[in-house]
């Protein structure tokens, strides 16, 4: 009887370890961030860039988006648009601006991040809003320690777009994929 109980406990433990790995891989494949190039607006504006879709999210320094210069959009959520300065192959810090401030904003894609899932940081994960930079962590001192719970929202190449907190304020930022997997 003890042998059967021990084997059953081992089987349950193995299943618990395997299920999250399968779920992680499936969820990440479902939501990918893809930049859409936008033409500079003749009457461009300089907009505050937040680390999430409300003014209640963390704001890293004084990052801005100038719609009078080329920029990219990733999509929108409610009345906020996820954007970055530059082109789809070379853009700066990613953040959120009020969508109503952008002329001719495309309706799609909508970014609800409905496939987001909880995950645990496996090794120290430095944070960035600028994953394409040669030095993506320049200007960022925040990092998440192993064991920290986060919500994975999407993937962009070797980066995961997550929601966490910085100084007690909600933030959506990028971390390297290998810090979770």
Rosetta blueprint (number, residue, H / E / L):
1 X L
2 X H
3 X H
4 X H
5 X H
6 X H
7 X H
8 X H
9 X H
10 X H
11 X H
12 X H
13 X H
14 X H
15 X H
16 X H
17 X H
18 X H
19 X H
20 X H
21 X H
22 X H
23 X H
24 X H
25 X H
26 X H
27 X H
28 X H
29 X H
30 X H
31 X L
32 X E
33 X L
34 X L
35 X L
36 X E
37 X E
38 X E
39 X L
40 X L
41 X L
42 X L
43 X L
44 X L
45 X L
46 X E
47 X E
48 X E
49 X L
50 X E
51 X L
52 X L
53 X L
54 X L
55 X L
56 X L
57 X L
58 X L
59 X L
60 X L
61 X L
62 X L
63 X L
64 X E
65 X E
66 X E
67 X L
68 X L
69 X L
70 X L
71 X E
72 X E
73 X E
74 X E
75 X E
76 X E
77 X E
78 X L
79 X L
80 X E
81 X E
82 X E
83 X E
84 X E
85 X E
86 X E
87 X E
88 X L
89 X L
90 X E
91 X E
92 X E
93 X E
94 X E
95 X E
96 X E
97 X E
98 X E
99 X H
100 X H
101 X H
102 X L
103 X L
104 X L
105 X L
106 X L
107 X L
108 X L
109 X L
110 X E
111 X L
112 X L
113 X L
114 X L
115 X L
116 X L
117 X E
118 X E
119 X E
120 X E
121 X L
122 X L
123 X L
124 X L
125 X E
126 X E
127 X L
128 X E
129 X L
130 X L
131 X L
132 X L
133 X L
134 X L
135 X L
136 X L
137 X L
138 X L
139 X L
140 X L
141 X L
142 X L
143 X E
144 X E
145 X L
146 X L
147 X L
148 X L
149 X E
150 X E
151 X E
152 X E
153 X E
154 X E
155 X E
156 X E
157 X L
158 X L
159 X E
160 X E
161 X E
162 X E
163 X E
164 X E
165 X E
166 X E
167 X L
168 X L
169 X E
170 X E
171 X E
172 X E
173 X E
174 X E
175 X E
176 X E
177 X H
178 X H
179 X H
180 X L
181 X L
